Amino acid sequence: MKSLVFSYSALLFGTLLLLAGIGLLGSLVPLRLDAAGFSAMTIGLVGGAYFIGLIVGTRYAGRVIGAVGHIRAFAAFASILSVATLSFPVLPSAEAWAGLRFVGGFCLAGLFMCVESWLNAQTSNEQRGRILSLYMIAVYLGQGGGQMLLPLPDPDGIIRFMVAAAFVSLAVVPIAVTRIAAPTPTFGGAMTLRQLYALSPLGIQGAFASGLSLGALYVLAPVFARELGLDVGETARFMGLIIVGGMILQWPIGRLSDRIDRRFVLVAVSVGLVAVSGVFVVAEHWSPTSLLPLAPILGAAIFTLYPLSVAHANDRLEPDRVVAVSAGLITAYGLGAVIGPPAASALMQAMGPTGLFMFVGAVGTGTVAFTLWRMRRRPPVPAKEQAAFVPLPETTPLAGALDPRGEAPPLADDADAAGP
């Protein structure tokens, strides 16, 4: 395992640095908008622009990689993202910030595609599970670590943007000097959402629900924490604990789903999401710091929805369809993530900060109802015939190529990796 980590250390360390900058920026933007007096709806719309950029990037960034290669594309995307990050204090309007978030989402999709296609091309089928686990750890540690940078002293309001931009720029260094040969750029196609729904209605609903809830959480949870009275340092810990809880508890929940009807576990996770959301709804009457122990439970429930949905969809698949289905599911997730922030912000505007968790609880309730309905419509896959659970990041369709449940055949030369 040590030799495996060392072999891919440049790509993984670059990913960790990149996500540290992105994690800081993702919480910093809504907090600054909130402090400037913008409405929850405006904050949600700015956050939604980021996910629109991510979806557009998964469709078109591959063409840039195909034209110039992985290293040049990574450097170009990181440079543009770094400049966009530094531009936030210079362009202090909500419309400009929405545009910058869109650019950031597009560039981040390209950066993810560079790393994921690179890892996929250089990894044997026997190593895919371990490489995917290492990649997941780098993604989550980077995101969680970025939250810890929020309390940095910033009297002029630009230091934290500069730090985020610095981490994004530094991510280029290990990629640029790596000795791992860059692969020939190739990108595969996704199943359409209609095809995917016909194959696995619950899989696509779960991915969409994950996007609704996680998109809202990423954008609006820092605002919720601040408005309930947590200071910046406590808000950083709150967000970090959500991410750490999601990282650590995916594995045991996933392994349980391998032993029983996976839909029971999906129902249980969704009920847990409803329950913890209910606690947060009444939390405005509690001491704000009492929310911190609940954060890992929230992360476990909300981060597990997507990989459970992917695993359920894969239970009825031939291995050579895993990549196409994963691409379709990440598209469903992205559409949910675009809708989630403005929808949740509308509730926050009407009901106060706890409207965020009214929205998340409603998403969980809908998932419980839809799953129970599907359980009556289709018999379960026997536990012995289920595909093994694999934790997956909600990044780009190319993450599915690392999924060891598939045979990872050569991908067709088609840049529209996440077409609807």
N, C-alpha and C positions, 0 to 999 in steps of 0.2 A: 504493500500500500504506500510506503514511503517513497519508493521509486516512481509510483504512479503520480503521486502528488508533485514530486520534483519535476517530472516530465512536462506536466501541464501547468506548472506554477506561474508562468508568465501570463497565460490566458486567464487563469483563476484570480491572480493578484490584480490584473488589470480590471477584471469584472468587479472585484471587491472595492477598488478605488473609485470606479465609476459609480457604483451604487451608493457609496458613501456620499458623494456629491449630490446625486439625485435624491437620496433619502432626506438630506438636509434641505434641499430646495423644495421638495414636495410638501414639507411641513411649514417652511418659512413663508412661502407665497400666501397661503390662506391666512396665516397669522398676521402678516403685514397688511393684507387687505382688510382684515377685521379691525386692526388697530387704526387704520385710516378711515374707518367709519363706513365702509362699503357694506351693502346688504348681503344677507346669506344667499340670496338668489344670484347676485353678481359673483360671489365667491364660487358658487356651484357652477356657473356658466364658464368662468375662467378655468376651473378644474376640468370641466368637460372638454374644453378645447384641447387640453393635453392628450386625452384619450382619443379624440378625433385624429390628432396628429399621429398617434401610435398606430391606429388602424390604417391610415393612409400610408404610413411608413412601411408597414408590413406588405403592402401591395406594390410599392414603387421603389423602395430603397434598394431592393435587390438588383435593380438595373444599374445603379451606381456601382455596386460591388462588382457586378459582371463587367462593367466597362473599365474599371481601374484596378481591380484586385482588392484583397482583404485589407492589407496594411494601409494602403493609400486611402481607401474608403473609411477605415476606422479613424485615421488621423483627420480626415476631412469632416466627418460627422462630429467628432469630439471637439474640433476647433470651432465649428459653428455653434455647437451646444454651449461651449465655454463663453463665446461672445454673447450669445443670447442670455446666459445667466448674468453676465456683467451688465447687461442692458436694462435689467429691471429697475435699478435705482435711477437710471437716466431717463426712463420713459414712464413716469408715474401716472398712467391712466389705465383704467380697467380694460379698455379695448386693446391697448398696446400689450398689456400683460397677457391677455388671451392669445394674441398673436404670437408672443414669445413662448407661451406654453405649447401652442400648436407646433412651432418649430422644434421645441425641445422634445415633444413626443415623437415627431418624425425622425429626428436624429437618433433618439434612443432606440427606436425600432431598428434603424440601420446598424447601430452598435451591437445590439443583441444578435442580429442576424449574422454579423461578422463573426462573433465569438461562437455562436451555436453551430453555424455551418462548419467552422474551423474545427471545433471539438468533434463534430460528427464525422468529418472526413478523416480525422487522425485516430479514431477510436475503433478498436475491434469489437465485434459483437459481444465477446466475453467480458469486455471491460465497460460496456455501456452503463450498466446499473451503478457501478462505483463512480464513474465520471459524472453521471447525472447527479448523484448524491453530493459530490464535491462542488459541482456547479451550484446546486441549490443552497449549500452552506455559504458559498461566496456571495450569492445574491442576498440571502437573508441577513448575514452578518454585516454586509455593506449597508443595507437599508437600515438595520437597527443601529449600527454604529453612527450613521449619519444623523440620527435623531439626537445622539448625545452631544452633537456640536451646536445644537440650538441655543444653549445658555451662554455661548461665547459673548464676552463684552462687545457691544456694537453701538457706541454712542452716536456715530454718524449714519447708521442704518445701511452701511455698505459692506462692512467687514464680513458678515456671514455669506453674502452673495459672492464676495471674493474668494472665501474659503471653499464654497461649493464649486466655483469655477476652477479653482486650483486642483481639487481632487479629480475633476473631469479631465483636465489637461494632463495631470500626472498619470492617468490611466493609459495614455498613449505610450509612455516610456517602456513598460514591460512588453507591450505588443510590438513596438517598433524594433526592439532588440532581441526578440525571441528567435531561437534557432529552429523552431518547429516550422516546417515548410507550409506555406499558405496553399490551400487547396484550389482547384479549379472551381470558379463560382458556378454552382448549379442550384436551382430552387424548384421545389415540387409544388403541385397544385393542391387545392383544398376541395373537399366535397362541398356542394352547395348546401345552404341551410335547409332547403326543402328535402334534398336527399338525406341529409343527416337526421332530420326529424323523422322521416320514414323509417330510418334504421334504428334510432334510439331517441324517442321523444323525451325520456327522462334525462338522458345525457345532455341534450341541448338545453333543456329547461334549467338543469342544475348549473351549467356553465353560464347561462344568461343571468340566473339569480346571483351567482358568485360575482359577476361583473357589476350588477346593480349595487350589491351591498359593499363590496370591496372598493369600488370606485367612489361611492359616497363616503366610506370610512377614511380612505386616504386623503380626500380633499377636505372633509369637514370635521373629522375627529379632533384635530388640533384646535379648531374654533370652539367646539363643544367643551373641550377641557379648559380652555382659557375663560370662557364665559361662565363656567361653573366655579371658578375661583382658583384653579391650579396656576402656579407661576410658571415661567418659561421652563425652568429645570424640571419641574414635576410633569409638565406637558411632554417634555422630551422623554422622560422615563415612561410615561403612559403609552406613548407611541412605540417606544422601544420594546416594552413588555408585550404589547399586542403582537409585534412581529416575531419576537422570540418564542412566545407561546405557539404561534402558528408553525414555526420551524420545528420545535421539539416534539409537539404532540401529533404532527401528521403521521409519523411512523406508527406509533401504537394504535391509533384509530384506524389507519389503513390496514394494518395486519389483522385487526379484529374483523374488518370487512372481508378479508380473504377467507375467513372461517365460517361465516354465516351469510345469509342472503344480504347482499350489499345494500339493498334498499332499506332494510331495517336500520342499518348504521346511518344511512343518509337521513332517514326520519329522525333518528336519535340526535344527530348533529344539528338538524334544523330545529328540533324542539329545544335543544340547548341554546341555540342562537336566539330563539324567541324568549326563552327564560332570562338569559343574561341581558337581552335588550330591555325586557321589562324592568329589571333591576336598575338599569341606567336611566330609564324613563322617570323613576321616582327618586333618582339619586340627587336631584337638586335640593332635596330636603336633608341630605346627609353632609357629613364632613367631606370636602372634595378629595382629600387624600385617601379616603376609604375606597375610592374607585380603583386605585392602583392594583390591589390584589386580584381584581376582577379582569384586568386587562389581558393576562395570558389565557384565561378561559374564553374570552371573546375572540382572541386570535386563533385559538384551537378550533373553534366552531366555524369562523368565517373563512379561514384559509384552507380548511379541509373540504369545503364544498366543491371546489373546482377539481382537484385530483380524484375525489370520489366519483364525480360525474364522468370524468375521462375513463376511470377504471370500469364503471358500469357500462359505458358505451363499448369498451374493448372486450367485455365479456362475451359478446356475440359476433366478434370479428375474426376474420382470418388475419394472420400477422402482417401480410403485405398491405393491409388497408389502415394500419395504425397511424401512419404519418398523415395521410389525407384526412382522417377523422380528427386527429389532434389539431390540424390546421383549421378545420371547420369549427371546432369547439372554441378555439381561441378567438375566432371571429365573433362567435356568439357572446363570449365573455367581453370582448371589446365593445360591442354594441350596448351591452348592459352597463359597462363602465362609462359610456358617454351619457346615457340616460340617467344613471343613478345620482350623480352630484346635483344637477339642477332639480330633480324630483325631490330629493331629500332636503335641499335648501328651501324649497317652497314650503315644506312642512315646518322647517326651523323658523322661517319667517312668520308663519301663522301661529305656531305653538311654542316658540322659544327653542333654546338649544337642544332640549330633549326630543324635539321633532326628528332629529337624526335617527334616534333609536326607535322611534315609532315607525319610521320608514324601514329600518333594518329588520325590526320585528315583523312587519307586514310581509317583507320578502321571505323571511323564514316561515311564516304561516302559509304563504302561498306554496312554498316548496313542500311542506308537510302534506298539504291537501293534494297537490299534484302527484306526489310520490305514492300516497295511499290509493289514489285513483288508478295509477298505473299498475300497482300491485294486484288490483282486482282484474285488470285487463290482460295481464300476461303472466304466465307462471315464472318462477325464479329459475335462474341458471344454477344447477347443482354446485355446491361449494367446491367440489373437486374439479369442476370444469371451468371455474372462474379464472380469468387472467389475474396474475399477481398484481396487487396494488403497487403503484410507483408514484411517489411524490413528484409533481411537476410544477415548475414555475409558470406564472401567467405572463409570459414574455412575448414570444413570437411563435408562429407555427413550426419553425425549425427546431424548437425544443423537443417536439414530438419525435424528431429523427433520432434523438438520443435515447428514446424509450426502449428498453430492452425487450418489451413485449412484441416489438416489430422486428422484422428481419433487416430493416434499414437498407433497402435496395438502392442502387444509384438513382438519384432524383432527376426528373426531366428538366430540361433547360427552359424553365418558364418562370419569369420574374413575378408573376401575379400569385404570390405565395399564399395570400389570405383572401382570395376573391370570394364574394358572397354568393 
